[in-house]
Amino acid sequence: MILQTPVEISSFSAKITHHHRILLMGSCFAENIGNKLAETKFTTDCNPFGTVYNPVSLLHCFEMLEKPKLFTKDDIFYENGIWNSFYHHSRFSNTDANTTLKNINDRIISSSEFLHKADFLFITLGTSWVYEHIEKKIVVSNCHKVPASQFKHRLLTMDETVNSLQQIIEIAKNCKRNISIIFIISPVNNRNYLHLKDIKKILQAQIYKK
């Protein structure tokens, strides 16, 4: 009895070697891959904004890297005793505003240079669910424990997702014409119960409409 489904995958034409520069951006899976590559001495840059899960937020990241956007105090906010950025993971946050800005801007500058020289770009997509700040009207990468009442939780439309990914490809190609781009869907394990709750909401809404 065969308990497996054999899948024949043709060999990828572009081979990665230790001479290549590899940029990885996206979910925690990007960091897992990036850590493995770094451990084996590949030249990598991983998640210059921290973990980012949705296509719109990833597009924001690439827009800031294409022509480096340097953050000012107007681009960060103070919450629970810490200065944060809605576009960055909490690893960039600090009790001092200048330290937060230095953490953010140093990484943007170095990663922008890396993108313009990168040979391979790995993008791991985690979700199409986003948190949109109601007042600022922006899709955030991280809510930083700001009250939920300040956000609208919604599912990206197919057009929003496709347009974001197309623009990411265009930006990457503008930065390095012959860059190879690999998209990956981040694996979902049994700890990702939030996705199951979101799916349940969709199904209930569809049933209600009928």
Helices and strands as residue ranges (DSSP letters): E 21-26, H 28-39, E 43-46, H 55-66, G 73-75, E 77-79, E 82-84, G 90-92, H 97-115, E 120-125, E 129-133, E 138-140, G 148-150, E 151-155, H 158-175, E 180-185, H 193-209
